[in-house]
Amino acid sequence: MNARETTKASSPRFFTGMLAVCLFGSCIAYAQTKPKDSKPAAAAAAPKAAPAAAKPPGASTAAHGPNPGTAAHGPTTGTAGHGATTASPGHSPTTTGHAPAAPGHAPAATGRGPAAAGHAPGAAGRGPAAAAGSHAGATGHTATGHNAPNGHTTMHTANGSAVTRRPGGRVAEVHDSRRGMDIHHGLSGNRRVAVERGDHSRIVAERGGRGYVQRPYSYRGHEFAHRTYYANGRAYDRFYRGYPYHGVYVEMYTPAYYYRPAFYGWAYNPWVAPVPYAWGFAANPWYGYYGPYFTPYPVYPNASAWLTDYMISQTLAAAYQARSDAAAGQAQAMADAAALTPQVKDLIAAEVQRQIALENVEQQTVARDAELDPASSGIQRMLSDNIQHVFVVGRDLDLVDATGAECAISEGDALQLTGPPAPNATEASLVVLANKGGVECRKGVRVTVAVADLQDMQNHMRETIDAGMGELQTKQGKGGLPALPPSANAPPVKTAFAAEAPPPDATAATQINQQLQEADKAEQEVVGQASGPSDGAGPIAAPAAPAPPPKEVSLGLTIDEVTAILGEPKTILNAGARKIYVYKDNMKIIFTGGKATDIQ
């Protein structure tokens, strides 16, 4: 096990009250206060107009840069109505040089926090390992290291593989220790396969041949990841920076392009007048299916409102395609949906505005050739700034509610943070604001969500906002959208870390489909070894005898402590105050002042 899995995140001070950046004599005030409606939004009978960003004292028009404002506040509302358009949801073409299209079709970023002992971390990220054998029974952990809901039972094989079954015997999760593979069968009918190799490269695959291939690389001493996503016959790439937080290794979306400050000002501030916009959703099957759940704003007073409907529409189009791929499109009972009310959409729009402000801050940091701080750009800030942030779900997840029962959330659902997690907690408590019925977690239910999954949700929002801003730049001045000021109408600039990244993986589609086929074999083998027939009808075998917990190598250990665990290295590189111990598979442990300071 790599010691980075147990590294605790540092706790730098960051943005506890206000994040502000000055542009052309004016500023964006980011997350100054809690939103107006910081409690879970209640359902409303009729939709309202799009939220208007609070215009601060002395705020300029849309032609100018950002001004002081309360981006954290819930904007105002107006009248009800619908729109209709020409855009093609789910595909979001962008012009050359613009930010990549929305990640709608592909699974979102990293997985679900701590991995179980002896298990390859897979899409779960590189979390601390639980003691082997601790998963058996109705409580504890699942085969892939997650908290087990009531009634779930996990059994192990002699080689460290494991199978988790739901009440009644249906297989929920499979961990194949030989292949380093984790398989999750979702309540919604999807299947997610994740394989993470020793070099931290990763393949994630879902039904329909959707997924991504990830390759790690180093930039300025930090680990970045280049993902090649593949969905619906097209490939696109994204970049992420890994960092440890609360003992879990998470991956933060990092834009490959940034716009000019004036563009962020145009996107952040209210437009001169609210504008209607014709989306053209009515011609798309996904909109007919999700009609009871999603209603576009009738008019748009700012880009945050427009981007909110863009993000939701892209996400729902991807969800509809995923359900078609899984042959489970009719399993969702939309009659039971708790719709996205205007109040919930206002909270999402306020969150979108905060993310625009954050990206503007990042743009100025990158322009100075300084490094982004994950403590302010990633989930760490959102879990500690005393704002009840709202998250839009980017991929299917199965969660555990406050009663210990299992329920699902899916693309386009909305959750709200109820408060900061406990120190060093790997999960946070959120309340469901909107869902699409069926097996999904009901509105108002409290659920626990892994820190890595919350980072995924922030990644999803930011990725889709970036794609939407590319659309806005392309379509500005058309279809009722206001025109950009000349100072804002410039192509985005590519970041240095993206320019130095390895090229996209041309074989991503092939690798994703290979893993789906390999997962079929893995399930047949592991399920047979752990509990008899693969259909779950047979008896469940007795759990494997508990094994002693693995010895962990973590940062801060002395040379003697590391060699007591790993033995003597193959090679020792002496660089003065720094010593580099090289072990099997070229694993390197770097000691500074006699203590481990980095592991590669």
C-alpha positions, 0 to 999 in steps of 0.5 A: 500500500502506498503511504500517500493513502494515509497521509493527513492533509495539512490545515492551511488557513484559507478563506474562512470569511471572504475570498476577494479579488480586485479587477480594474479597481473593483472586486468580486467578494466571494462567499462573504456570508451564508446564502439567504436560504441556507436551509433546505429549500421547500417545494413550490407549486410553480417555477419562478424566473431566474435568480438575479445576482445581487448587485452591490453598491457601486456595481458596474454594468455587465461591460465592466469587470466584477464588482463587490457583491454578495455572491453567496446570497440567494438571488431574487426571483420573478415570474414563471414560464418556459423557454425553447431552443436550438442547442444540442444538449449533451454534446455542447460543441465548442469553438477552437480554443475554447474550453472543452465540452461538458463532461455530461456523458462520462462518469465523474472524477474520483471515487469514494474515499477509504479503500478496504485493507488489501484492496486496490484503491480503484476509483475509490481514491487512495484512502486509508485501509480498514483492518482486513476481515472487518467488513463481514456482517450487516455492519462495517464495510462493503467489499470496496471499503464503503460503509455497509448499509443495514442488511448487507453482508460481505464475504471474503475469499482466501486471496483477499477478494470480497463480495458484498450482497444486498438483503435477499442475496443480490450482489452489490459489490465485488472486489477482485484482488488479483485484477485490482478491480472494484465492481459496483452494481448500483440501485439504479441498474448501472454497473461501474468498474474501476481498476487502479494500477500500481503506477496510479493509472486508472480505468473506469468503465460503465455500461454503454462503453462510457468511462475514462482512462487516467494517466498521472504525471508530475508538474512542479513536484505535484501529481496531476492526472490527465483523463481521457473520457469516452462517451457516445462515440467521442473522446475529450480530456480533463485535468486534475490535481491530487491532494490529501485531505482528511487522510483521503487522496482526492483529485480536484478538477483544474481548468486547462484554460482560463479566460480574461478577467473581463470575461469573468466580470461579464459572467459574474455581474448582472446583465443590463436587462434580463433576457429570454433564451430559447433552448429547444429542449422540447425536441429531445427525449430526455426533456420529455422524460425529465419534464416533471423534474426540470423546468428552465427559467423563463428569463436570465438576468445573469450568466449564473442563471443561464449556466445553471440551466445549462448544467442541469440540462447537460447532466440530465441528458447524460443521465437519460443516455446512461439509463438507456445504456443500462436498459433501466430507463423506465425503472425510475418512477418520475411520478415520485420525483421531488422536482427542482423548485425555483428555490433549489435552482436559486441555491444552485445559481448562487453556487455557480456564481461562487464558482465563477468568482473562484475561477476568476481568483485562480486565473489571476494566480495562474497569470502570476505563474503561482500555484493553485492551493487545493485548500482554497480551490478544492473541497477543503474550503467548501467543507470549512467556510461555514456556507451550506453549499449545494451540490449537483450530482454528476454520477450515480451513487448509492448512499446510506441515510441516517437510519442505516438504509441504502438509497440512491442519488443520480445525475441532476439530483441536488444535495445541501451541506448541513454543516462542516464534518468532524475533524479528520472525518472522511464523510460529510452529512448532507440533506437531499433537496431534489430527487427523481423518485424510484429508489432514490433518497427522498427529499429531506433525508440526511445522507452521508457522502464521502469527501472524495465524492463531494470533490467529484460533485464540485468537479462536475459543476466546475467542468460543466460551468467551463463548458457552458462559458465556452458556449456563452462566448460562442453564442454571445450577442445571439439568440437574445444573449447580451454581447461581450465587451471587447475586452472580454471577447478573447480566446481563453489561455491554456495553462502551463500544466496542461501544455506539458501534460502527456497526450490524450490516450488514443486507446481509451475506448478500447481499454474501457470495453476490455475492462467491461469484458474483464469484469464479467470474468472477475464477477464469475470467479470471485462470486463463485469463490465467495458464496457459491452460485453467481446469481446469489441464490446459493448459500453464503459462505462463512467469512474469512478469518480476520487477518492482522491489520497491514503495517502502514508507511506514512509521511513523518516516519523515521528511516528506522521505522520505514525499514522495519516495515519495508526492509532494506531498500534496493538502492539508497541515493544520498543527496545531502540532507535528503536521502532517497530509498528505492524499493521494489517496483521503483517505489521511492521514499524521500527522507529529509532530516531523517523523516519521510517527506514524500513517497513516489 
